Amino acid sequence: MGLCLDRPFSEEELAESDELDLRNISAKVWPTVLSGCKAKELSLYNLKLASLEGIERLTHTRRLTLEWATKIESLEPVSRLSGLTHLAIGNFPKLRRLDGLEKLSELTELRLCGSLGGGSPLRLESIEPVTRISRLTRFSLANAKFEVDDITGLARCTHLRHLSLTNQFDRSQIAFLASRLNDQLVEPLTACVETHLRCVKCSGLTSMFRGRRMPFLCPACDAPRFEKLTRQFEQLVNDA
């Protein structure tokens, strides 16, 4: 059920669905959301708030999506939502730290991304808090940059089964994670990933090689370079 909260709505509407998509949330309606929302799966889009203070009152919520919040600088209030199992954060341009997320002891899935469509990235201090989420089994990271440009700490996520990364990180770091995590990942980290983009020469599917500034290549038309980069990645994994 979807509700635009910059239009008239009743509090009963907040309590009648297990799944809610709430949009345009201002400071004026935020207390009403906190007191009336009973959704187990909740999406909050276009948060016009300066803070998420009070969000721990959403005690029914297990799956939470927070998207497009231009003023919010901290996720600390979210760390008090002890029952969360799934959390998605998208397009928070002022967010710099993830401290506190490790307190979410029931959290199994986390998705972090910057602006959709390749716009402004999520600019964070460090990946470190994510590595301390004890039960994390699925992690997705897209259009994000870190002040401490190192994601190898994810190797400490011993329960991780699904890992999705966009090509904004050094190839050697991806290889390091492959060396430590591939035995536990459902889809191991390999040298490249097949895409839906067609080769301009043969119309075959191209592959995107993992790592910052790595190319898209056709396994047939670009065979020598394709094989060379594949061998290089495998060597990086062996040497990690």
N, C-alpha and C positions, 0 to 999 in steps of 0.2 A: 504494500500500500504506500502510495506517495503523497506527501503533503508539502505544499509551499507555505512556509510559515510567515511570509509577508502578506498573506491574504487571510481573511477570516477563517477560523477553524474552531472546533470544539475540543475540549480536553478529553471527551469520550473517545474521539478518534485516535488519540495517542495510546489508549489502553486496549483497543479492540483487535489489534493485530500482533502476531508473533514476529512479523517482518515489516519493518518500516524504513522508508526512504524520506528523510526530512531535509528540506532545502531552505536556504536563506534564513539562517538562524541568527537572530540579533540578540543583544543583551536583554532586550525587553521581554522576549519570549523564552529565553533560556531557563528561567526558574520554572516556567510552566512545563517545559520539556522534562526537566529533572524530576518534577513531582508527579507527572502523569504518564510518562512513557514506560510501557511494560514489555517492549519488544525484546525477544531473545536475539534477533538478528537486526542490527541497526546501522543505517548509513546516514551520516550527517554531511551534507554538501553545502558549500559556501557558508562557512562559519564566520560571522562578522564580529566575533568575540575577541577580546584581548587576552582571555585566559579560559582554560577548560575547568577552572575551579568548580567543584561540586559534582563533577561527572561521576564520582564514585557512588552517587545516589542511584545510578542506573543499575541496580543490583540484579535485574533480570537479564541483562544483556550478556551474551556469551560471544557473539561475533560482532565486531565493531569496525566500521569503515569511516575514516575521517578524511575528507577531501576538500581542498581549496580553502585555506585559512591564511589570510595575508598578514594577520596581526599576531598570531599565537607564536610564542617563543619557547614554550616548555611543554613537555608531555608528562611532567611529574604528576599531575592529578590523575592521569590515566593509570599510573602505576598502582593506584589504590583500588582499581577495579579487579579485585583478586580472582573473580570467577571467569575472566576472559580466557577463551581458548583460541580465538582468531582475531588478529588486528591488522588493519591496513591503513597506512598513512600516505597521503598523496598531495603534492603541491602545497607544501608549508614553507614558503620562501624565507621566513625569519627563524625557522628551527635550526639549531646548531648542535644540540646535544641530545643523546638518547638515554641519558642517565635515568635510572629508575625502572626501565623496562624489565630488567633482570628480576624484579620483585614479582613479576607476573608468573607465579609458579605453575599455573595451569595452561599457560600459553604454548600451543603447539605449532601455530602458523603465524608468520609475520611477513608482510609485504610493505616495502618502502619504495617510493618513487617520487621523482620530481614532476615537473609539468608534463602533461601528456602531449604527444605529438612532437617530442624532441625539443621542447622549450627549456626554460630555466631548470637546471638540475637542483636536486635536494643537496644542500651544502652542509655537511655534517662534520663535527670535530673528529669522530673516531667510530669504528665499527665495534669497539671493545664491549660496550654494554650488551650487544646482541650475542656475543660469544658466551655470556654468562646466563642466558635464558636456559634453564636446566632441562626443559622438556621439548625444546624446539625440534620439530621434525621436518618442517617445510619453511624455506626462506627464499624470498624473491626480492631482488635489488635491481632497480631500473632507473636510469638517468639520475645518478647520484655521484657526488664527489666528496672526498674526505680530506680534511686538513692533514691528518696523519694518513698518508696515501698508502695504506697497507691493509689488505683484507685477509691476510694469511691466518689471522686469529680464528677465523671460522673453522679451522681444522680442529679446534677444541670442542666443536659441537658434536658430541659423540652420538647423539640420537638423530642427527640430521639424515633424512632420506631423500629429500627433494631440494635441489639448489638451482636457482635461476639467476644468472648474472648477465647484465648487458656489457658491451665491449668498452668499458671505460677504465679498465684496470690492466696493470702490466701483465704481459703474457707469462712471465716467470712466476707471478703470484698464482695465476690460474693453474699452472703446472704443479706448483707446490700443493695446492688444495687437492688436485687430482691424485697426487701421490699419497695423501693422507686420508682422503674421503671416498675414493672410488669404490672401495670394497663394500661400503655401506650405502652408497647412493643407488637409487632405482635406475636412474639414467646417469652413468658415469660422465665425468668431464673429459671430453676428447679434444683433439686438435682443432676440429671445426664442426660446424653444424649446418646441415642442409637447409637451404632457404626455398622460398617459392619464386625467387627471381630467376628469370631465364637468361641463359647465355646468348649474347647477341650473335654469336657465330653459329652455334649448333642447336640453340633453343633448349638445351638440356638445363637441368636445375643446377644453380651455382651453390657453393658452400661458403659460409662466413667463418673465417679463421678466428679463433678466440684470442683476445688481447687487444689492447689499445693500438689504434692505427693499423690493424691487420686487415688484409684485403678480402674481397669476395672473389673466389676463383671457380672456374669450371674444371671438374676433375678430368675431362677429356681434352679440351682445348688448351688448358693451362697445366697439363700433366706434369711436366718437369718441376715447375715451381710448387704445384700442389703437393707432390711427393716430398720435395725438399722441406717444405714447412711442416708437413706431417712428421717427418723424421726428427726435425729439430724439436718439436713439441715433446715427442716421446722421449728424446734424450734429456730434455729439461725435467720431465717427470722422473726419469731414472736417477738423475743427479740431485734431485731435491732432498 
